[in-house]
Amino acid sequence: MMNAPLDRRQFLQISALTAGAALVPAAAPAAQTLPALPYGFAALEPHIDARTMEIHHGKHHAAYIKNLNTALDGAPDLASKALPDLLNALPSIQDETVRNTIRNNGGGHWNHDFFWKIMAPPASSGAPSSELGAALQTTFGSVDDFKKAFGEAGTKRFGSGWAWLIVQNGKLKVISTPNQDNPRMKGIVGDSDLGTPILGLDVWEHAYYLHYQNRRPDYIAAWWNVVNWPEVSSLYASATK
Ligand code: MN3
């Protein structure tokens, strides 16, 4: 164990003991941590099964955070930035490997943190606020027509990615992004897909395959039962005030 590498905490402790406080390196950035789910793994049953939620949160989301922290260990000038500022800095990252690692894993972290919050147990799903309902009707014709357009964005996204409802210049729009990109990534996603996300749907196979296998449209249809409409309505109000 003589040559075991020091972790950051040990390094700082030893630095503080041997060099004095003035020579301790700049404060270590707070590593990104896995946020707790706002409900239990089984809370979204039967629409999203507990095992899928357990793996999705505890393995997939956790892996994005682990990989993000590893990338930030090698990019000290970025490590002090919190999400979403880190995503805003993506276009300025010169090293392509670092940029892509943060794009994929920082995006994955932000997207999943968002995704957990815009879902709720079926009994708490609620309905769009009158303001959001009116905007959905104006933009898409009806709430059902909105769901159809959003569902198509998720169904037609080839491979892995997300469907989003965004506020762009004060107006609602449905878009989709590949991989872990999101509508906040200026300079990374096209300008026509930029905006403030108020609803997002993960259509990676890991989000549904255990229960739905290849039936992505069935997953999307069931998912409407666990949308947290009060939260989405609140995000809409913030994005349009
Ligand atoms: Mn996912």
Residues whose N, C-alpha, C, O or C-beta is under 5 A from the ligand:
A	BS01	MN3	D202 W204 A207
